[in-house]
């Protein structure tokens, strides 16, 4: 730890399915380009703190 951001982490937010780019879920408050982090029981935005519980 302490080595700064993981450069591979941003590529986990994108994938190609059937030749089309598929992106992870965006924050509804911050808008496009700010992704929600997926945790065991919630999705959250690290920028504004928006949280959505997963049931």
PyMOL Python script that loads the backbone (N, CA, C, O; Angstrom):
from pymol import cmd

cmd.read_pdbstr("""\
ATOM      1  N   UNK A   1       0.839  -1.185   0.000  1.00  0.00           N
ATOM      2  CA  UNK A   1       0.000   0.000   0.000  1.00  0.00           C
ATOM      3  C   UNK A   1       0.874   1.235   0.000  1.00  0.00           C
ATOM      4  O   UNK A   1       2.078   1.154   0.242  1.00  0.00           O
ATOM      5  N   UNK A   2       0.268   2.372  -0.270  1.00  0.00           N
ATOM      6  CA  UNK A   2       1.029   3.602  -0.251  1.00  0.00           C
ATOM      7  C   UNK A   2       1.770   3.884  -1.547  1.00  0.00           C
ATOM      8  O   UNK A   2       2.553   4.831  -1.613  1.00  0.00           O
ATOM      9  N   UNK A   3       1.537   3.074  -2.585  1.00  0.00           N
ATOM     10  CA  UNK A   3       2.218   3.293  -3.856  1.00  0.00           C
ATOM     11  C   UNK A   3       1.419   4.191  -4.795  1.00  0.00           C
ATOM     12  O   UNK A   3       1.791   4.346  -5.959  1.00  0.00           O
ATOM     13  N   UNK A   4       0.338   4.781  -4.316  1.00  0.00           N
ATOM     14  CA  UNK A   4      -0.504   5.631  -5.146  1.00  0.00           C
ATOM     15  C   UNK A   4      -1.603   4.825  -5.802  1.00  0.00           C
ATOM     16  O   UNK A   4      -1.803   3.655  -5.476  1.00  0.00           O
ATOM     17  N   UNK A   5      -2.324   5.454  -6.735  1.00  0.00           N
ATOM     18  CA  UNK A   5      -3.448   4.776  -7.373  1.00  0.00           C
ATOM     19  C   UNK A   5      -3.013   3.567  -8.198  1.00  0.00           C
ATOM     20  O   UNK A   5      -1.911   3.542  -8.746  1.00  0.00           O
ATOM     21  N   UNK A   6      -3.875   2.583  -8.279  1.00  0.00           N
ATOM     22  CA  UNK A   6      -3.608   1.388  -9.069  1.00  0.00           C
ATOM     23  C   UNK A   6      -3.905   1.698 -10.534  1.00  0.00           C
ATOM     24  O   UNK A   6      -5.061   1.963 -10.863  1.00  0.00           O
ATOM     25  N   UNK A   7      -2.918   1.676 -11.426  1.00  0.00           N
ATOM     26  CA  UNK A   7      -3.165   2.022 -12.832  1.00  0.00           C
ATOM     27  C   UNK A   7      -4.088   1.036 -13.542  1.00  0.00           C
ATOM     28  O   UNK A   7      -4.708   1.390 -14.545  1.00  0.00           O
ATOM     29  N   UNK A   8      -4.191  -0.202 -13.037  1.00  0.00           N
ATOM     30  CA  UNK A   8      -5.074  -1.181 -13.666  1.00  0.00           C
ATOM     31  C   UNK A   8      -6.530  -0.985 -13.253  1.00  0.00           C
ATOM     32  O   UNK A   8      -7.424  -1.523 -13.907  1.00  0.00           O
ATOM     33  N   UNK A   9      -6.789  -0.237 -12.197  1.00  0.00           N
ATOM     34  CA  UNK A   9      -8.144  -0.077 -11.666  1.00  0.00           C
ATOM     35  C   UNK A   9      -9.079   0.589 -12.665  1.00  0.00           C
ATOM     36  O   UNK A   9     -10.239   0.193 -12.781  1.00  0.00           O
ATOM     37  N   UNK A  10      -8.590   1.605 -13.396  1.00  0.00           N
ATOM     38  CA  UNK A  10      -9.487   2.301 -14.325  1.00  0.00           C
ATOM     39  C   UNK A  10      -9.919   1.402 -15.478  1.00  0.00           C
ATOM     40  O   UNK A  10     -11.011   1.590 -16.015  1.00  0.00           O
ATOM     41  N   UNK A  11      -9.110   0.445 -15.870  1.00  0.00           N
ATOM     42  CA  UNK A  11      -9.490  -0.437 -16.975  1.00  0.00           C
ATOM     43  C   UNK A  11     -10.543  -1.446 -16.546  1.00  0.00           C
ATOM     44  O   UNK A  11     -11.191  -2.058 -17.395  1.00  0.00           O
ATOM     45  N   UNK A  12     -10.725  -1.631 -15.234  1.00  0.00           N
ATOM     46  CA  UNK A  12     -11.779  -2.531 -14.760  1.00  0.00           C
ATOM     47  C   UNK A  12     -13.162  -1.907 -14.933  1.00  0.00           C
ATOM     48  O   UNK A  12     -14.171  -2.601 -14.806  1.00  0.00           O
ATOM     49  N   UNK A  13     -13.219  -0.611 -15.221  1.00  0.00           N
ATOM     50  CA  UNK A  13     -14.496   0.089 -15.398  1.00  0.00           C
ATOM     51  C   UNK A  13     -15.012   0.011 -16.840  1.00  0.00           C
ATOM     52  O   UNK A  13     -16.128   0.448 -17.123  1.00  0.00           O
ATOM     53  N   UNK A  14     -14.204  -0.544 -17.748  1.00  0.00           N
ATOM     54  CA  UNK A  14     -14.570  -0.631 -19.158  1.00  0.00           C
ATOM     55  C   UNK A  14     -14.419  -2.062 -19.641  1.00  0.00           C
ATOM     56  O   UNK A  14     -13.525  -2.778 -19.190  1.00  0.00           O
ATOM     57  N   UNK A  15     -15.290  -2.487 -20.560  1.00  0.00           N
ATOM     58  CA  UNK A  15     -15.104  -3.763 -21.235  1.00  0.00           C
ATOM     59  C   UNK A  15     -15.772  -3.692 -22.603  1.00  0.00           C
ATOM     60  O   UNK A  15     -16.625  -2.836 -22.839  1.00  0.00           O
ATOM     61  N   UNK A  16     -15.388  -4.585 -23.495  1.00  0.00           N
ATOM     62  CA  UNK A  16     -15.952  -4.617 -24.836  1.00  0.00           C
ATOM     63  C   UNK A  16     -16.795  -5.873 -24.967  1.00  0.00           C
ATOM     64  O   UNK A  16     -16.308  -6.987 -24.771  1.00  0.00           O
ATOM     65  N   UNK A  17     -18.075  -5.680 -25.304  1.00  0.00           N
ATOM     66  CA  UNK A  17     -18.996  -6.795 -25.522  1.00  0.00           C
ATOM     67  C   UNK A  17     -19.614  -6.624 -26.902  1.00  0.00           C
ATOM     68  O   UNK A  17     -20.181  -5.574 -27.205  1.00  0.00           O
ATOM     69  N   UNK A  18     -19.509  -7.638 -27.728  1.00  0.00           N
ATOM     70  CA  UNK A  18     -20.052  -7.613 -29.091  1.00  0.00           C
ATOM     71  C   UNK A  18     -19.554  -6.412 -29.883  1.00  0.00           C
ATOM     72  O   UNK A  18     -20.302  -5.830 -30.669  1.00  0.00           O
ATOM     73  N   UNK A  19     -18.295  -6.042 -29.679  1.00  0.00           N
ATOM     74  CA  UNK A  19     -17.692  -4.938 -30.428  1.00  0.00           C
ATOM     75  C   UNK A  19     -18.104  -3.561 -29.948  1.00  0.00           C
ATOM     76  O   UNK A  19     -17.782  -2.566 -30.596  1.00  0.00           O
ATOM     77  N   UNK A  20     -18.821  -3.477 -28.810  1.00  0.00           N
ATOM     78  CA  UNK A  20     -19.248  -2.180 -28.286  1.00  0.00           C
ATOM     79  C   UNK A  20     -18.638  -1.958 -26.906  1.00  0.00           C
ATOM     80  O   UNK A  20     -18.445  -2.897 -26.133  1.00  0.00           O
ATOM     81  N   UNK A  21     -18.341  -0.699 -26.617  1.00  0.00           N
ATOM     82  CA  UNK A  21     -17.769  -0.327 -25.327  1.00  0.00           C
ATOM     83  C   UNK A  21     -18.865  -0.284 -24.268  1.00  0.00           C
ATOM     84  O   UNK A  21     -19.881   0.389 -24.447  1.00  0.00           O
ATOM     85  N   UNK A  22     -18.660  -0.997 -23.174  1.00  0.00           N
ATOM     86  CA  UNK A  22     -19.606  -1.014 -22.062  1.00  0.00           C
ATOM     87  C   UNK A  22     -18.891  -0.418 -20.861  1.00  0.00           C
ATOM     88  O   UNK A  22     -17.799  -0.855 -20.496  1.00  0.00           O
ATOM     89  N   UNK A  23     -19.518   0.592 -20.243  1.00  0.00           N
ATOM     90  CA  UNK A  23     -18.907   1.272 -19.106  1.00  0.00           C
ATOM     91  C   UNK A  23     -19.611   0.916 -17.812  1.00  0.00           C
ATOM     92  O   UNK A  23     -20.771   0.505 -17.816  1.00  0.00           O
ATOM     93  N   UNK A  24     -18.896   1.077 -16.697  1.00  0.00           N
ATOM     94  CA  UNK A  24     -19.488   0.855 -15.374  1.00  0.00           C
ATOM     95  C   UNK A  24     -20.522   1.947 -15.101  1.00  0.00           C
ATOM     96  O   UNK A  24     -20.608   2.931 -15.835  1.00  0.00           O
ATOM     97  N   UNK A  25     -21.289   1.765 -14.056  1.00  0.00           N
ATOM     98  CA  UNK A  25     -22.354   2.711 -13.721  1.00  0.00           C
ATOM     99  C   UNK A  25     -21.783   4.055 -13.268  1.00  0.00           C
ATOM    100  O   UNK A  25     -20.835   4.106 -12.484  1.00  0.00           O
ATOM    101  N   UNK A  26     -22.372   5.144 -13.773  1.00  0.00           N
ATOM    102  CA  UNK A  26     -21.943   6.499 -13.413  1.00  0.00           C
ATOM    103  C   UNK A  26     -22.715   7.007 -12.210  1.00  0.00           C
ATOM    104  O   UNK A  26     -23.806   6.516 -11.919  1.00  0.00           O
ATOM    105  N   UNK A  27     -22.164   7.978 -11.514  1.00  0.00           N
ATOM    106  CA  UNK A  27     -22.841   8.623 -10.396  1.00  0.00           C
ATOM    107  C   UNK A  27     -23.948   9.524 -10.943  1.00  0.00           C
ATOM    108  O   UNK A  27     -23.680  10.354 -11.812  1.00  0.00           O
ATOM    109  N   UNK A  28     -25.190   9.383 -10.458  1.00  0.00           N
ATOM    110  CA  UNK A  28     -26.273  10.229 -10.962  1.00  0.00           C
ATOM    111  C   UNK A  28     -26.129  11.698 -10.543  1.00  0.00           C
ATOM    112  O   UNK A  28     -26.678  12.581 -11.201  1.00  0.00           O
ATOM    113  N   UNK A  29     -25.405  11.962  -9.469  1.00  0.00           N
ATOM    114  CA  UNK A  29     -25.204  13.330  -8.999  1.00  0.00           C
ATOM    115  C   UNK A  29     -24.062  14.022  -9.746  1.00  0.00           C
ATOM    116  O   UNK A  29     -24.215  15.152 -10.210  1.00  0.00           O
ATOM    117  N   UNK A  30     -22.921  13.343  -9.861  1.00  0.00           N
ATOM    118  CA  UNK A  30     -21.731  13.931 -10.495  1.00  0.00           C
ATOM    119  C   UNK A  30     -21.784  13.868 -12.019  1.00  0.00           C
ATOM    120  O   UNK A  30     -21.219  14.729 -12.694  1.00  0.00           O
ATOM    121  N   UNK A  31     -22.452  12.861 -12.564  1.00  0.00           N
ATOM    122  CA  UNK A  31     -22.589  12.756 -14.014  1.00  0.00           C
ATOM    123  C   UNK A  31     -21.582  11.813 -14.643  1.00  0.00           C
ATOM    124  O   UNK A  31     -20.899  11.053 -13.957  1.00  0.00           O
ATOM    125  N   UNK A  32     -21.507  11.880 -15.972  1.00  0.00           N
ATOM    126  CA  UNK A  32     -20.636  10.998 -16.754  1.00  0.00           C
ATOM    127  C   UNK A  32     -19.176  11.171 -16.336  1.00  0.00           C
ATOM    128  O   UNK A  32     -18.723  12.279 -16.049  1.00  0.00           O
ATOM    129  N   UNK A  33     -18.461  10.066 -16.310  1.00  0.00           N
ATOM    130  CA  UNK A  33     -17.033  10.112 -16.018  1.00  0.00           C
ATOM    131  C   UNK A  33     -16.688   9.852 -14.563  1.00  0.00           C
ATOM    132  O   UNK A  33     -15.524   9.617 -14.240  1.00  0.00           O
ATOM    133  N   UNK A  34     -17.682   9.892 -13.677  1.00  0.00           N
ATOM    134  CA  UNK A  34     -17.447   9.588 -12.269  1.00  0.00           C
ATOM    135  C   UNK A  34     -18.167   8.281 -11.985  1.00  0.00           C
ATOM    136  O   UNK A  34     -19.397   8.229 -11.981  1.00  0.00           O
ATOM    137  N   UNK A  35     -17.397   7.228 -11.747  1.00  0.00           N
ATOM    138  CA  UNK A  35     -17.965   5.899 -11.582  1.00  0.00           C
ATOM    139  C   UNK A  35     -18.323   5.601 -10.141  1.00  0.00           C
ATOM    140  O   UNK A  35     -17.735   6.155  -9.212  1.00  0.00           O
ATOM    141  N   UNK A  36     -19.303   4.714  -9.965  1.00  0.00           N
ATOM    142  CA  UNK A  36     -19.665   4.238  -8.632  1.00  0.00           C
ATOM    143  C   UNK A  36     -18.794   3.039  -8.285  1.00  0.00           C
ATOM    144  O   UNK A  36     -18.617   2.134  -9.101  1.00  0.00           O
ATOM    145  N   UNK A  37     -18.259   3.036  -7.092  1.00  0.00           N
ATOM    146  CA  UNK A  37     -17.487   1.896  -6.601  1.00  0.00           C
ATOM    147  C   UNK A  37     -18.476   0.838  -6.140  1.00  0.00           C
ATOM    148  O   UNK A  37     -19.476   1.161  -5.498  1.00  0.00           O
ATOM    149  N   UNK A  38     -18.208  -0.415  -6.458  1.00  0.00           N
ATOM    150  CA  UNK A  38     -19.111  -1.488  -6.072  1.00  0.00           C
ATOM    151  C   UNK A  38     -18.512  -2.232  -4.885  1.00  0.00           C
ATOM    152  O   UNK A  38     -17.438  -2.827  -4.976  1.00  0.00           O
ATOM    153  N   UNK A  39     -19.234  -2.182  -3.773  1.00  0.00           N
ATOM    154  CA  UNK A  39     -18.836  -2.875  -2.550  1.00  0.00           C
ATOM    155  C   UNK A  39     -19.756  -4.067  -2.345  1.00  0.00           C
ATOM    156  O   UNK A  39     -20.641  -4.313  -3.165  1.00  0.00           O
ATOM    157  N   UNK A  40     -19.562  -4.803  -1.272  1.00  0.00           N
ATOM    158  CA  UNK A  40     -20.343  -6.013  -1.014  1.00  0.00           C
ATOM    159  C   UNK A  40     -21.837  -5.706  -0.866  1.00  0.00           C
ATOM    160  O   UNK A  40     -22.669  -6.458  -1.373  1.00  0.00           O
ATOM    161  N   UNK A  41     -22.188  -4.612  -0.178  1.00  0.00           N
ATOM    162  CA  UNK A  41     -23.591  -4.318   0.094  1.00  0.00           C
ATOM    163  C   UNK A  41     -24.061  -2.960  -0.418  1.00  0.00           C
ATOM    164  O   UNK A  41     -25.175  -2.542  -0.104  1.00  0.00           O
ATOM    165  N   UNK A  42     -23.232  -2.260  -1.205  1.00  0.00           N
ATOM    166  CA  UNK A  42     -23.614  -0.926  -1.668  1.00  0.00           C
ATOM    167  C   UNK A  42     -22.794  -0.493  -2.875  1.00  0.00           C
ATOM    168  O   UNK A  42     -21.754  -1.078  -3.179  1.00  0.00           O
ATOM    169  N   UNK A  43     -23.274   0.537  -3.556  1.00  0.00           N
ATOM    170  CA  UNK A  43     -22.530   1.236  -4.602  1.00  0.00           C
ATOM    171  C   UNK A  43     -22.345   2.654  -4.088  1.00  0.00           C
ATOM    172  O   UNK A  43     -23.290   3.250  -3.573  1.00  0.00           O
ATOM    173  N   UNK A  44     -21.146   3.201  -4.218  1.00  0.00           N
ATOM    174  CA  UNK A  44     -20.924   4.538  -3.684  1.00  0.00           C
ATOM    175  C   UNK A  44     -20.004   5.354  -4.571  1.00  0.00           C
ATOM    176  O   UNK A  44     -19.170   4.822  -5.303  1.00  0.00           O
ATOM    177  N   UNK A  45     -20.186   6.677  -4.479  1.00  0.00           N
ATOM    178  CA  UNK A  45     -19.356   7.628  -5.214  1.00  0.00           C
ATOM    179  C   UNK A  45     -18.313   8.183  -4.263  1.00  0.00           C
ATOM    180  O   UNK A  45     -18.655   8.682  -3.191  1.00  0.00           O
ATOM    181  N   UNK A  46     -17.052   8.102  -4.640  1.00  0.00           N
ATOM    182  CA  UNK A  46     -15.982   8.624  -3.801  1.00  0.00           C
ATOM    183  C   UNK A  46     -15.845  10.129  -3.873  1.00  0.00           C
ATOM    184  O   UNK A  46     -15.153  10.729  -3.050  1.00  0.00           O
ATOM    185  N   UNK A  47     -16.499  10.754  -4.854  1.00  0.00           N
ATOM    186  CA  UNK A  47     -16.388  12.188  -5.028  1.00  0.00           C
ATOM    187  C   UNK A  47     -17.400  12.946  -4.178  1.00  0.00           C
ATOM    188  O   UNK A  47     -17.036  13.864  -3.443  1.00  0.00           O
ATOM    189  N   UNK A  48     -18.698  12.553  -4.281  1.00  0.00           N
ATOM    190  CA  UNK A  48     -19.744  13.310  -3.581  1.00  0.00           C
ATOM    191  C   UNK A  48     -20.342  12.559  -2.394  1.00  0.00           C
ATOM    192  O   UNK A  48     -21.029  13.157  -1.567  1.00  0.00           O
ATOM    193  N   UNK A  49     -20.083  11.232  -2.303  1.00  0.00           N
ATOM    194  CA  UNK A  49     -20.612  10.452  -1.189  1.00  0.00           C
ATOM    195  C   UNK A  49     -21.954   9.807  -1.457  1.00  0.00           C
ATOM    196  O   UNK A  49     -22.529   9.194  -0.558  1.00  0.00           O
ATOM    197  N   UNK A  50     -22.475   9.930  -2.679  1.00  0.00           N
ATOM    198  CA  UNK A  50     -23.747   9.284  -3.029  1.00  0.00           C
ATOM    199  C   UNK A  50     -23.620   7.780  -2.785  1.00  0.00           C
ATOM    200  O   UNK A  50     -22.631   7.167  -3.188  1.00  0.00           O
ATOM    201  N   UNK A  51     -24.624   7.180  -2.123  1.00  0.00           N
ATOM    202  CA  UNK A  51     -24.598   5.750  -1.811  1.00  0.00           C
ATOM    203  C   UNK A  51     -25.937   5.119  -2.168  1.00  0.00           C
ATOM    204  O   UNK A  51     -27.001   5.683  -1.916  1.00  0.00           O
ATOM    205  N   UNK A  52     -25.853   3.947  -2.753  1.00  0.00           N
ATOM    206  CA  UNK A  52     -27.030   3.166  -3.165  1.00  0.00           C
ATOM    207  C   UNK A  52     -26.839   1.781  -2.573  1.00  0.00           C
ATOM    208  O   UNK A  52     -25.832   1.129  -2.849  1.00  0.00           O
ATOM    209  N   UNK A  53     -27.789   1.315  -1.760  1.00  0.00           N
ATOM    210  CA  UNK A  53     -27.675   0.015  -1.122  1.00  0.00           C
ATOM    211  C   UNK A  53     -28.063  -1.091  -2.109  1.00  0.00           C
ATOM    212  O   UNK A  53     -28.998  -0.925  -2.891  1.00  0.00           O
ATOM    213  N   UNK A  54     -27.343  -2.220  -2.073  1.00  0.00           N
ATOM    214  CA  UNK A  54     -27.649  -3.390  -2.887  1.00  0.00           C
ATOM    215  C   UNK A  54     -28.359  -4.381  -1.982  1.00  0.00           C
ATOM    216  O   UNK A  54     -27.871  -4.712  -0.901  1.00  0.00           O
ATOM    217  N   UNK A  55     -29.513  -4.851  -2.430  1.00  0.00           N
ATOM    218  CA  UNK A  55     -30.263  -5.808  -1.601  1.00  0.00           C
ATOM    219  C   UNK A  55     -30.130  -7.199  -2.127  1.00  0.00           C
ATOM    220  O   UNK A  55     -30.694  -8.132  -1.555  1.00  0.00           O
TER     221      UNK A  55
END
""", "prot")
cmd.dss("prot")
cmd.show_as("cartoon", "prot")
cmd.util.cbc("prot")
cmd.orient("prot")
